[in-house]
Amino acid sequence: MVVVDDQELFRRGLTMLLGIEDGIDVVGEASNGIDGVALVTSSAPDVVLLDVRMPKQSGIEACVAIKEAVPTTKIIMLTVSDDEADLYEAVKSGASGYLLKDSSIEEVAQGIRVVADGQSLISPSMAAKLIDEFKTMSKPDRATGPALKLTERELEVLRFVARGLSNRDVAAQLAISENTVKNHVRNILEKLQLHSRMEAVMYAVRAKLVELD
């Protein structure tokens, strides 16, 4: 994995602490978005921790560039801000997770593992903020195209994902295996022609495919 943050003390400390976590190998670090994109492009890590606000190129801009250059790399936005606009832009740009900088090292390490496993990383409180943001956006009159092909079970899975539940929690709610949930999520993304779980939620709420309280 790679750490990209303009605050040197924070970046170095995080890199050192993550380096001693089981199963996590830090292959490099960068102090701004431009250098971060170059590093990720050359090293193709599984996961990137990316600060939202940096000089030269913002984390959001770097997120977009990384997803274009190395689509398989998962991105976790790491920031002091839980502002709804930042959260929405991060999801729209292809981020798989969003962590605040006051998170514990254990939370960061677990977040990396979760995202590397193909899940999204977002707390229920942040999921609620996203839902509110989606509801304020202009919505199409009706769902068309690929969205109409979602099965009832896929819609059930999507509703739980929209509330911030992990694959394991969704599996428990529906009394199915975690692998089955993963398969449903993969099918949902393919049918909606999207790249992340949260993008699918955004699409579904806008298209009124799911009703959220």
N, C-alpha and C positions, 0 to 999 in steps of 0.2 A: 504494500500500500504506500501511498504518498501523502504527505502533509503540506498544505499550502496556506500560509498565514503570514501577514506582514509584521506581526509582533514577534520579534526574534526570541525573547525570553519564553514566551508562551509556546511558540513553535518548537523550540529546542527541548523544553521540558516535556511537552506532549510526545515528541518523537522518542525521547529517552524512556518515558514510562510505558509507552506502547510497545517498545522494543523488547521489554521483558515479559510481555503478556504471551501466554501460550497460543500458538497458532497464528500469531500476527508478525509479519516481517515487513519492516519499514525500509523501502528501497531508495527513498530520497525525500527531500524537502525543498520548498521554494518560497520566496518571500513576496511574490506578486503573481497576478493572474497570467501574464505573458510567459514568465519563466515556468509557471506551473503547467500551463498547456504544453509547452515544449517538453518538459520532463515526463509528463503523462504520455505524450505521443511516442516518446522514445522508449519508455519502459513498460507501457501497457499494463499498469497494475490492476488488480481486481477491484480495489476501492481507493477513493480519494477523499480526504478530509479537506474541505475547501471553505475558506473564510468568505463571508458575503461581501464585506467592504474592504477593498485593497487598492493601493495605488496602481497606476498604469492600466490595469484592466480589472474591473470588478469581478467578484466571485460569480455573479449571475452570467456575465459575458463569458467568463472562463468556462462555466458549466456548459453553455451552449457549444463553445468551441471543442471542448473535450468530447461531448456526445457525438459531434460530427466526426472527429478524428478517430476516436476509439469507442465505438458504441457499446462494447462489452464492459467497459469500466463503469462501476457503480459510484455515484457521487453522494456524499453526505455534506450538507452545508452546515458549517460550524460558526456560530455567531453570538453576539451579546444580545441580539434583537429577536423578540418574538412578534414583531410587527406583522400584521396580516398581509400587508402588501409584499414584504420580503418573502414571506412563506409562500404566497401565491406565485410570485415570480420564480422562486426556486423550483416549485413543482412543475410549472409551465415550461421551465428550461430543461427539465429532464432529471432533476435530482431525485434520488431514491430515499433520502432521509434528511432530517433537520434536527440538529442538536444545539442546545444553548451552551455557551462557554462555561457556565457554572455547573455543568454536569460533572459527576464524579468520573474518575478514570475508568472505574468498573463499568459505568453506563456507556462511556465512549467505546470501550473495548467490546462490550456486548452488542452495541449498535453496529459496529463494523462487521461482527460475525453474522448478525441478522441480515444486513444488506448484502453481504457476500453470498448468503444463501438464497438470494433472490427475493427477499421480502422488503416491504417498505418500512421505514423507521419514522414514526410520527406518533406523538402522544395523543391520547383521546382529547385533551384540551386543545391541542393544535388542530386535530381533525375537526373539532367543532368550529374553530375559527375559519378553516377552509370551507366548510359547508356554508357558513354565513356568507363568505366571500362569493362562492359559486351562485348562491341564491340571488345576489344583487346584480349578477351579470345578465345581459340580454340573453333570452332563451329562444331557440327555434320553435316554431309552431308545433312541430311533431318530429319524432325520431324517424330518420330515413336511412336507407342503405344498410351497412353492416350491423347497425344497432338493432335492427328488427330481427336479427338472427339469434340473439341471445336467448337461451333457454330459461325456463323458470328457475332451475337450480342455479344457473349462472347469475341471474338477477339476485337470488338470495345471497350468494357469495359476495356479490358486489355491494349489497346493502351493509353487510357486516364489515367489509373492508373499508367502506366509507366512514364507519364509526371508529376506525383506528384499531380494529382487532387484528391480531397476528394470524398467520395460517393455522397455528395450533389452536388458538381460541375459536376460530371459525369452524375448525374440524369438530371441536367439542360441542359447539352450538348445534351443528347439523348432524352429529353422530356419524361422521364419515372420517376417513383417514386424512392425515395431513398431506400425503402425496396426492390424494384426490382433489384436495383444495388447490394445491399447486397446479394441477392439470386444468382445473376450472379457470384459475387466474390466467394461465397461459392462453387458453382458448378465448377468454374475454379480450385480452390484448390483441390477439390475432384478428378477431372479428371486428373490433373497433379500430384496427390499424393504428394502435398507439404503442408507446414504448415503456410505460410504467403503470403500476397499480393506481397511483394517485391521478395520473392523467385520465385513466379510465373512469375514476370517480367523478372528476371534473366534467368529463363529457356526459356521463350518465345523468348527473344532476341538472345540467343545462338542458339536456334533451328530455327531462322529466321521465327518465326510465326508472328512477328510484325516488321514492318520497321519503324525506328525512325530517325528523321532528326538530 
